[in-house]
Amino acid sequence: MKWEKYTLITKTDVVDIISASLGDIGVEGIEIEDNVPLSPEETKGMFIDFLPELPEDEGIAKVSFYLDSEADNTKLMEDIKATLEELKEFCDIGDGVLIKSETEDKNWINNWKQYFKPFFVGDILIKPTWEEIPEDVKYKTLIQIDPGTAFGTGAHETTKLCILALEKYLRTKPEAKVLDVGTGSGILGIAALKLGAECVFGTDLDEMALDAVMENMISNEIGMTEFVAVCGNIIGDKDVMDLAGYEKFDIVTANILAPVIIELIKTVAVHMRKGGIFITSGIIDTKEADVVLAFKKSEDFEILEINHLGEWVSIVAKKRE
Ligand SMILES: C[S@@+](CC[C@H](N)C(=O)[O-])C[C@H]1O[C@@H](n2cnc3c(N)ncnc32)[C@H](O)[C@@H]1O
């Protein structure tokens, strides 16, 4: 799909009012570019794989938005121009001139790809589908991944923690049946299969994740019966719960945020075999105590280990025999 990109060059201190005013008249997907570094508070709880080095902040910002080039945008453009004129009366937004350019999906959705290079997690070489295997690199297991718009290049600390736990526990449970809640790109399910799991059932709330899983299954030559992924919430959605099955899984992975993990602690045990392993991550260190408490309150689980990478935490627990 082609998009018309409109960019307003303005000042950092007025981007909030500009984007709020444009949002009020129906402009979606507003993008702000500036050189203001993210504060530690802002990055907490966000899944950011790579933080680029920024030049010095000179107070200049670009506010951009995209309109479908095939839609009739006449009325919306009139409203946008009127809104900018109105704003000029109250604050210094610059000259208010919108610079137009044309772009395609891939230009702005795929820009991050230049930062994604092959790397190891344990014995597994993870590489983007579009990169060559580096010369002279020796590896036991290869995962090729393109997350598309889903989460899961493998480079995030939380994903690494889960893969390392999968390596460890699949050694004691070869041919395990694995449930991957919040599968994203499917990277944990694919890692599990490459490490010897028999089959994976993945769930995600994001429909786009299923496309990514399918593409990554093909790139990694994984059969349709080995990895089944569904869109839906295994926490409380009976259809998804039934599809997953009960008393069945040897290993569950869930790399989601702490509040979701806490809900899973209350609900996921019904899907697991006794002695099954629950690998969790996505827990920022400030929430570690909350998740530990939820495990301690649970009659179903005992904690086996807690691991840290950067400010992220992984807790591995076992379903009581
Ligand atoms: C941090 S990503 C993890 C992706 C991948 N598993 C990894 O480890 O890199 C979390 C994923 O969980 C999904 N998610 C959030 N809440 C969920 C829920 N209740 N059930 C299923 N998926 C959920 C999000 O859409 C997102 O794709």
The ligand as a Gaussian input file, in Angstrom:
#p B3LYP/6-31G(d) Opt

LIG

0 1
 C        7.000000      -9.515000      24.812000
 S        6.095000     -10.234000      23.549000
 C        6.864000     -11.850000      23.522000
 C        7.045000     -12.416000      22.142000
 C        7.890000     -13.682000      22.100000
 N        7.235000     -14.757000      22.805000
 C        9.266000     -13.450000      22.677000
 O        9.567000     -14.037000      23.733000
 O       10.066000     -12.696000      22.112000
 C        4.546000     -10.507000      24.352000
 C        3.465000     -10.983000      23.429000
 O        2.364000     -11.367000      24.250000
 C        1.159000     -10.986000      23.626000
 N        0.141000     -10.961000      24.701000
 C       -0.088000     -10.044000      25.659000
 N       -1.064000     -10.472000      26.502000
 C       -1.434000     -11.710000      26.073000
 C       -2.381000     -12.690000      26.503000
 N       -3.164000     -12.500000      27.565000
 N       -2.498000     -13.836000      25.797000
 C       -1.719000     -14.050000      24.705000
 N       -0.811000     -13.161000      24.247000
 C       -0.672000     -12.012000      24.921000
 C        1.500000      -9.686000      22.929000
 O        0.606000      -9.438000      21.870000
 C        2.932000      -9.959000      22.454000
 O        2.944000     -10.516000      21.161000

